[in-house]
Amino acid sequence: MAALKIPTFTLNTGAKIPAIGLGAWMGTYGAQERAEAMVAKALKVPPSGSEAAVGRAIRASGIPRSEIFVTTKLLSQDHASVQEAFDKSLKELNVEYIDLYLVHWPQAEVNGKIVQPDEYPTIVDTWKQMENLLPTGKCKAIGVSNFDIKKIQRLIDECSVVPAANQIELHPCLPQTDLVAYCRSKGVLVTAYSSLEFRAIAAKHDATVAQVLLSWAVAKGINVIPKSESEERLRSNATIIELDAEDTAFVDNYHKGPGLHRSLLTYHSTGEFVGVVGYTYEQLGWDMVEGGFVRQ
């Protein structure tokens, strides 16, 4: 079977990253076997779950390490001990280096409690520790996840290294237009997670819904990380199609429909506390109201 040609984007470090990656988080802990099998299948299709499982699949693939781009994340409870957390991830993956290491969330957790934005470790405290990973050569690039414009700008103002990437929820219901434009202006690659269905456009192009959404994002210069345990879907996900202007306009404007401009994820807290992972929407810099709906 002919090898797929996946387009690449260039990070601000000069490194190339595939425009379409593979999200290895299976949604539950303890799913190492599933994650390993999925990555193994994906590596047959030229290109946050269990790091050990991902590492095993990489080594078993026989593909040179230089041809695989590996991203993993710093968890909230490790914001005060970045080097130790990185070393643990590197050991679990059992690879020579990590291509991109992301701060998973801006909020830090200390002794099981989410600390406030001005308490230690702040995002600046954590980011300066992230910067110290780069001279070792074992970490090729550092980035963030779920960061808004103000937080990224604070890092740029108070630290030395501009984040290479910002991984965020992004799809037709939540296109994040202002954040994407800001990141592009600063040389920060946006990586999108989550998706939505668009069957009519898919049928028109004899493609899958996933191909439509992935192609829409890639055309905008956005890196995407879908996941699938089906080898057939992994291959189709990696095949970009060309959407016409009518299709693109429909997807671009989809979020303008009644009740559609919103997050689709389930991590939003409601009731006495409204927010995500211990931070209010205001602390996260997200212009949302209860349930993850974008403020009108």
Contacts in CASP RR format, 6 or more apart in sequence:
PFRMAT RR
TARGET T0000
AUTHOR 0000-0000-0000
METHOD contacts of the structure
MODEL  1
MAALKIPTFTLNTGAKIPAIGLGAWMGTYGAQERAEAMVAKALKVPPSGS
EAAVGRAIRASGIPRSEIFVTTKLLSQDHASVQEAFDKSLKELNVEYIDL
YLVHWPQAEVNGKIVQPDEYPTIVDTWKQMENLLPTGKCKAIGVSNFDIK
KIQRLIDECSVVPAANQIELHPCLPQTDLVAYCRSKGVLVTAYSSLEFRA
IAAKHDATVAQVLLSWAVAKGINVIPKSESEERLRSNATIIELDAEDTAF
VDNYHKGPGLHRSLLTYHSTGEFVGVVGYTYEQLGWDMVEGGFVRQ
3 46 0 8 1.000
4 45 0 8 1.000
4 46 0 8 1.000
4 235 0 8 1.000
4 238 0 8 1.000
4 239 0 8 1.000
5 46 0 8 1.000
6 18 0 8 1.000
6 19 0 8 1.000
6 20 0 8 1.000
6 46 0 8 1.000
6 47 0 8 1.000
6 238 0 8 1.000
6 240 0 8 1.000
7 18 0 8 1.000
7 19 0 8 1.000
7 218 0 8 1.000
7 240 0 8 1.000
8 16 0 8 1.000
8 17 0 8 1.000
8 18 0 8 1.000
8 19 0 8 1.000
9 16 0 8 1.000
9 17 0 8 1.000
9 19 0 8 1.000
9 189 0 8 1.000
9 221 0 8 1.000
9 223 0 8 1.000
10 16 0 8 1.000
10 17 0 8 1.000
11 17 0 8 1.000
11 100 0 8 1.000
11 141 0 8 1.000
11 164 0 8 1.000
11 165 0 8 1.000
11 189 0 8 1.000
12 162 0 8 1.000
12 164 0 8 1.000
12 187 0 8 1.000
12 188 0 8 1.000
12 189 0 8 1.000
13 140 0 8 1.000
13 141 0 8 1.000
13 164 0 8 1.000
15 99 0 8 1.000
15 140 0 8 1.000
15 141 0 8 1.000
15 164 0 8 1.000
16 69 0 8 1.000
17 69 0 8 1.000
17 99 0 8 1.000
17 100 0 8 1.000
17 165 0 8 1.000
17 189 0 8 1.000
17 223 0 8 1.000
18 47 0 8 1.000
18 69 0 8 1.000
18 223 0 8 1.000
19 218 0 8 1.000
19 221 0 8 1.000
19 223 0 8 1.000
19 224 0 8 1.000
19 240 0 8 1.000
20 214 0 8 1.000
20 218 0 8 1.000
20 223 0 8 1.000
20 224 0 8 1.000
20 225 0 8 1.000
20 226 0 8 1.000
20 237 0 8 1.000
20 238 0 8 1.000
20 240 0 8 1.000
21 47 0 8 1.000
21 69 0 8 1.000
21 223 0 8 1.000
21 224 0 8 1.000
21 225 0 8 1.000
21 226 0 8 1.000
22 38 0 8 1.000
22 39 0 8 1.000
22 42 0 8 1.000
22 47 0 8 1.000
22 225 0 8 1.000
22 226 0 8 1.000
22 227 0 8 1.000
22 234 0 8 1.000
23 48 0 8 1.000
23 49 0 8 1.000
23 193 0 8 1.000
23 225 0 8 1.000
23 226 0 8 1.000
23 227 0 8 1.000
24 35 0 8 1.000
24 38 0 8 1.000
24 39 0 8 1.000
24 48 0 8 1.000
24 49 0 8 1.000
24 50 0 8 1.000
24 53 0 8 1.000
24 54 0 8 1.000
24 227 0 8 1.000
25 35 0 8 1.000
25 48 0 8 1.000
25 49 0 8 1.000
25 227 0 8 1.000
26 34 0 8 1.000
26 35 0 8 1.000
26 38 0 8 1.000
26 49 0 8 1.000
26 227 0 8 1.000
27 49 0 8 1.000
30 50 0 8 1.000
31 49 0 8 1.000
31 50 0 8 1.000
32 50 0 8 1.000
32 52 0 8 1.000
32 53 0 8 1.000
33 53 0 8 1.000
34 229 0 8 1.000
35 49 0 8 1.000
35 50 0 8 1.000
35 53 0 8 1.000
35 54 0 8 1.000
35 57 0 8 1.000
36 50 0 8 1.000
36 53 0 8 1.000
36 54 0 8 1.000
36 56 0 8 1.000
36 57 0 8 1.000
37 57 0 8 1.000
37 229 0 8 1.000
38 227 0 8 1.000
38 228 0 8 1.000
38 229 0 8 1.000
38 234 0 8 1.000
39 53 0 8 1.000
39 54 0 8 1.000
39 55 0 8 1.000
39 57 0 8 1.000
39 58 0 8 1.000
40 57 0 8 1.000
40 60 0 8 1.000
40 61 0 8 1.000
41 229 0 8 1.000
41 230 0 8 1.000
41 231 0 8 1.000
41 234 0 8 1.000
42 234 0 8 1.000
43 57 0 8 1.000
43 58 0 8 1.000
43 61 0 8 1.000
43 63 0 8 1.000
43 68 0 8 1.000
44 61 0 8 1.000
44 231 0 8 1.000
45 231 0 8 1.000
45 234 0 8 1.000
45 235 0 8 1.000
45 238 0 8 1.000
46 238 0 8 1.000
47 67 0 8 1.000
47 68 0 8 1.000
47 69 0 8 1.000
47 238 0 8 1.000
48 72 0 8 1.000
48 73 0 8 1.000
48 104 0 8 1.000
50 92 0 8 1.000
51 72 0 8 1.000
51 89 0 8 1.000
51 92 0 8 1.000
51 93 0 8 1.000
52 92 0 8 1.000
52 93 0 8 1.000
52 94 0 8 1.000
54 70 0 8 1.000
54 93 0 8 1.000
55 92 0 8 1.000
55 93 0 8 1.000
55 94 0 8 1.000
55 95 0 8 1.000
56 94 0 8 1.000
58 65 0 8 1.000
58 68 0 8 1.000
58 70 0 8 1.000
58 93 0 8 1.000
58 95 0 8 1.000
59 94 0 8 1.000
59 95 0 8 1.000
61 68 0 8 1.000
65 95 0 8 1.000
65 96 0 8 1.000
69 99 0 8 1.000
69 100 0 8 1.000
70 93 0 8 1.000
70 95 0 8 1.000
70 98 0 8 1.000
70 99 0 8 1.000
70 100 0 8 1.000
71 98 0 8 1.000
71 99 0 8 1.000
71 100 0 8 1.000
71 101 0 8 1.000
71 102 0 8 1.000
72 89 0 8 1.000
72 93 0 8 1.000
72 98 0 8 1.000
72 100 0 8 1.000
72 101 0 8 1.000
72 102 0 8 1.000
73 101 0 8 1.000
73 102 0 8 1.000
73 103 0 8 1.000
73 104 0 8 1.000
73 145 0 8 1.000
74 82 0 8 1.000
74 85 0 8 1.000
74 86 0 8 1.000
74 101 0 8 1.000
74 102 0 8 1.000
74 103 0 8 1.000
74 104 0 8 1.000
74 126 0 8 1.000
74 130 0 8 1.000
75 85 0 8 1.000
75 104 0 8 1.000
75 109 0 8 1.000
76 104 0 8 1.000
76 105 0 8 1.000
76 107 0 8 1.000
76 108 0 8 1.000
76 109 0 8 1.000
76 114 0 8 1.000
76 277 0 8 1.000
77 108 0 8 1.000
77 109 0 8 1.000
77 110 0 8 1.000
77 112 0 8 1.000
78 84 0 8 1.000
78 85 0 8 1.000
79 103 0 8 1.000
79 108 0 8 1.000
79 109 0 8 1.000
79 121 0 8 1.000
79 125 0 8 1.000
79 126 0 8 1.000
80 108 0 8 1.000
80 110 0 8 1.000
80 120 0 8 1.000
80 121 0 8 1.000
80 125 0 8 1.000
80 126 0 8 1.000
82 126 0 8 1.000
82 129 0 8 1.000
82 130 0 8 1.000
82 132 0 8 1.000
82 133 0 8 1.000
83 129 0 8 1.000
83 132 0 8 1.000
83 133 0 8 1.000
86 98 0 8 1.000
86 101 0 8 1.000
86 133 0 8 1.000
86 138 0 8 1.000
86 139 0 8 1.000
89 98 0 8 1.000
89 101 0 8 1.000
90 97 0 8 1.000
90 98 0 8 1.000
90 138 0 8 1.000
96 138 0 8 1.000
97 137 0 8 1.000
97 138 0 8 1.000
97 139 0 8 1.000
97 140 0 8 1.000
98 138 0 8 1.000
98 139 0 8 1.000
98 140 0 8 1.000
99 140 0 8 1.000
99 141 0 8 1.000
100 140 0 8 1.000
100 141 0 8 1.000
100 142 0 8 1.000
100 143 0 8 1.000
100 164 0 8 1.000
100 165 0 8 1.000
101 130 0 8 1.000
101 133 0 8 1.000
101 139 0 8 1.000
101 141 0 8 1.000
101 142 0 8 1.000
101 143 0 8 1.000
102 142 0 8 1.000
102 143 0 8 1.000
102 144 0 8 1.000
102 145 0 8 1.000
102 165 0 8 1.000
102 167 0 8 1.000
103 123 0 8 1.000
103 126 0 8 1.000
103 127 0 8 1.000
103 130 0 8 1.000
103 142 0 8 1.000
103 143 0 8 1.000
103 144 0 8 1.000
103 145 0 8 1.000
103 147 0 8 1.000
104 145 0 8 1.000
104 146 0 8 1.000
105 145 0 8 1.000
105 146 0 8 1.000
105 277 0 8 1.000
106 117 0 8 1.000
106 123 0 8 1.000
106 144 0 8 1.000
106 146 0 8 1.000
106 147 0 8 1.000
106 151 0 8 1.000
106 279 0 8 1.000
106 284 0 8 1.000
107 114 0 8 1.000
107 115 0 8 1.000
107 117 0 8 1.000
107 277 0 8 1.000
107 278 0 8 1.000
107 279 0 8 1.000
107 283 0 8 1.000
107 284 0 8 1.000
108 114 0 8 1.000
108 115 0 8 1.000
108 119 0 8 1.000
108 121 0 8 1.000
108 122 0 8 1.000
108 126 0 8 1.000
109 115 0 8 1.000
110 121 0 8 1.000
114 277 0 8 1.000
114 278 0 8 1.000
114 279 0 8 1.000
115 121 0 8 1.000
116 283 0 8 1.000
117 123 0 8 1.000
117 279 0 8 1.000
117 283 0 8 1.000
121 129 0 8 1.000
123 147 0 8 1.000
123 151 0 8 1.000
123 154 0 8 1.000
123 155 0 8 1.000
124 154 0 8 1.000
124 155 0 8 1.000
124 158 0 8 1.000
124 159 0 8 1.000
127 142 0 8 1.000
127 155 0 8 1.000
127 159 0 8 1.000
127 161 0 8 1.000
128 159 0 8 1.000
130 142 0 8 1.000
130 143 0 8 1.000
130 161 0 8 1.000
131 142 0 8 1.000
131 159 0 8 1.000
131 160 0 8 1.000
131 161 0 8 1.000
133 139 0 8 1.000
133 142 0 8 1.000
134 140 0 8 1.000
134 141 0 8 1.000
134 142 0 8 1.000
134 161 0 8 1.000
141 164 0 8 1.000
141 165 0 8 1.000
142 161 0 8 1.000
142 163 0 8 1.000
142 164 0 8 1.000
143 163 0 8 1.000
143 164 0 8 1.000
143 165 0 8 1.000
143 166 0 8 1.000
143 188 0 8 1.000
144 151 0 8 1.000
144 152 0 8 1.000
144 155 0 8 1.000
144 163 0 8 1.000
144 165 0 8 1.000
144 166 0 8 1.000
144 167 0 8 1.000
145 166 0 8 1.000
145 167 0 8 1.000
145 168 0 8 1.000
145 191 0 8 1.000
146 167 0 8 1.000
146 168 0 8 1.000
146 169 0 8 1.000
146 284 0 8 1.000
147 163 0 8 1.000
147 166 0 8 1.000
147 168 0 8 1.000
148 179 0 8 1.000
148 284 0 8 1.000
148 285 0 8 1.000
148 286 0 8 1.000
149 178 0 8 1.000
149 179 0 8 1.000
149 182 0 8 1.000
150 285 0 8 1.000
151 285 0 8 1.000
152 163 0 8 1.000
152 166 0 8 1.000
152 182 0 8 1.000
152 183 0 8 1.000
152 186 0 8 1.000
152 188 0 8 1.000
155 162 0 8 1.000
155 163 0 8 1.000
156 162 0 8 1.000
156 186 0 8 1.000
162 186 0 8 1.000
162 187 0 8 1.000
162 188 0 8 1.000
163 188 0 8 1.000
164 188 0 8 1.000
164 189 0 8 1.000
165 188 0 8 1.000
165 189 0 8 1.000
165 190 0 8 1.000
165 191 0 8 1.000
165 223 0 8 1.000
166 179 0 8 1.000
166 183 0 8 1.000
166 188 0 8 1.000
166 189 0 8 1.000
166 190 0 8 1.000
166 191 0 8 1.000
167 190 0 8 1.000
167 191 0 8 1.000
167 192 0 8 1.000
167 193 0 8 1.000
167 225 0 8 1.000
168 176 0 8 1.000
168 179 0 8 1.000
168 190 0 8 1.000
168 191 0 8 1.000
168 192 0 8 1.000
168 193 0 8 1.000
169 176 0 8 1.000
169 192 0 8 1.000
169 193 0 8 1.000
169 194 0 8 1.000
169 263 0 8 1.000
169 264 0 8 1.000
169 265 0 8 1.000
170 176 0 8 1.000
170 180 0 8 1.000
170 190 0 8 1.000
170 192 0 8 1.000
170 193 0 8 1.000
170 194 0 8 1.000
170 217 0 8 1.000
170 222 0 8 1.000
171 192 0 8 1.000
171 194 0 8 1.000
171 195 0 8 1.000
171 196 0 8 1.000
171 213 0 8 1.000
171 264 0 8 1.000
172 196 0 8 1.000
172 198 0 8 1.000
172 213 0 8 1.000
172 216 0 8 1.000
172 251 0 8 1.000
172 252 0 8 1.000
172 254 0 8 1.000
172 255 0 8 1.000
173 196 0 8 1.000
173 254 0 8 1.000
173 255 0 8 1.000
173 260 0 8 1.000
173 261 0 8 1.000
173 262 0 8 1.000
173 263 0 8 1.000
173 264 0 8 1.000
174 194 0 8 1.000
174 255 0 8 1.000
174 261 0 8 1.000
174 262 0 8 1.000
174 263 0 8 1.000
174 264 0 8 1.000
174 294 0 8 1.000
175 252 0 8 1.000
175 255 0 8 1.000
176 190 0 8 1.000
179 190 0 8 1.000
180 190 0 8 1.000
180 220 0 8 1.000
180 222 0 8 1.000
183 189 0 8 1.000
183 190 0 8 1.000
184 190 0 8 1.000
189 223 0 8 1.000
190 221 0 8 1.000
190 222 0 8 1.000
190 223 0 8 1.000
191 222 0 8 1.000
191 223 0 8 1.000
191 224 0 8 1.000
191 225 0 8 1.000
192 217 0 8 1.000
192 222 0 8 1.000
192 223 0 8 1.000
192 224 0 8 1.000
192 225 0 8 1.000
193 224 0 8 1.000
193 225 0 8 1.000
194 264 0 8 1.000
194 265 0 8 1.000
195 209 0 8 1.000
195 210 0 8 1.000
195 213 0 8 1.000
195 214 0 8 1.000
195 226 0 8 1.000
196 213 0 8 1.000
196 254 0 8 1.000
196 264 0 8 1.000
197 209 0 8 1.000
198 209 0 8 1.000
198 212 0 8 1.000
198 213 0 8 1.000
198 250 0 8 1.000
198 251 0 8 1.000
198 254 0 8 1.000
199 209 0 8 1.000
201 212 0 8 1.000
201 243 0 8 1.000
201 247 0 8 1.000
201 250 0 8 1.000
201 251 0 8 1.000
202 208 0 8 1.000
202 209 0 8 1.000
202 211 0 8 1.000
202 212 0 8 1.000
204 247 0 8 1.000
205 211 0 8 1.000
205 212 0 8 1.000
205 241 0 8 1.000
205 243 0 8 1.000
205 247 0 8 1.000
207 215 0 8 1.000
207 236 0 8 1.000
207 241 0 8 1.000
208 233 0 8 1.000
208 236 0 8 1.000
208 237 0 8 1.000
210 226 0 8 1.000
210 228 0 8 1.000
210 233 0 8 1.000
210 236 0 8 1.000
210 237 0 8 1.000
211 236 0 8 1.000
211 237 0 8 1.000
211 239 0 8 1.000
211 240 0 8 1.000
211 241 0 8 1.000
212 241 0 8 1.000
212 243 0 8 1.000
212 247 0 8 1.000
212 251 0 8 1.000
213 224 0 8 1.000
213 251 0 8 1.000
214 224 0 8 1.000
214 226 0 8 1.000
214 237 0 8 1.000
214 240 0 8 1.000
215 240 0 8 1.000
215 241 0 8 1.000
215 242 0 8 1.000
215 243 0 8 1.000
216 243 0 8 1.000
216 247 0 8 1.000
216 248 0 8 1.000
216 251 0 8 1.000
217 223 0 8 1.000
217 224 0 8 1.000
218 224 0 8 1.000
218 240 0 8 1.000
219 243 0 8 1.000
219 248 0 8 1.000
226 237 0 8 1.000
228 234 0 8 1.000
228 237 0 8 1.000
243 251 0 8 1.000
254 260 0 8 1.000
255 261 0 8 1.000
255 294 0 8 1.000
259 293 0 8 1.000
261 293 0 8 1.000
261 294 0 8 1.000
261 296 0 8 1.000
262 288 0 8 1.000
262 291 0 8 1.000
262 292 0 8 1.000
262 293 0 8 1.000
262 294 0 8 1.000
263 288 0 8 1.000
263 291 0 8 1.000
263 292 0 8 1.000
263 293 0 8 1.000
267 276 0 8 1.000
267 277 0 8 1.000
268 274 0 8 1.000
268 275 0 8 1.000
268 276 0 8 1.000
268 290 0 8 1.000
268 291 0 8 1.000
268 292 0 8 1.000
269 275 0 8 1.000
269 276 0 8 1.000
269 278 0 8 1.000
270 290 0 8 1.000
270 291 0 8 1.000
271 290 0 8 1.000
273 280 0 8 1.000
274 280 0 8 1.000
274 281 0 8 1.000
274 289 0 8 1.000
274 290 0 8 1.000
274 291 0 8 1.000
275 281 0 8 1.000
275 284 0 8 1.000
275 288 0 8 1.000
276 284 0 8 1.000
276 286 0 8 1.000
281 287 0 8 1.000
281 288 0 8 1.000
281 289 0 8 1.000
281 292 0 8 1.000
287 294 0 8 1.000
287 295 0 8 1.000
288 294 0 8 1.000
288 295 0 8 1.000
289 295 0 8 1.000
END
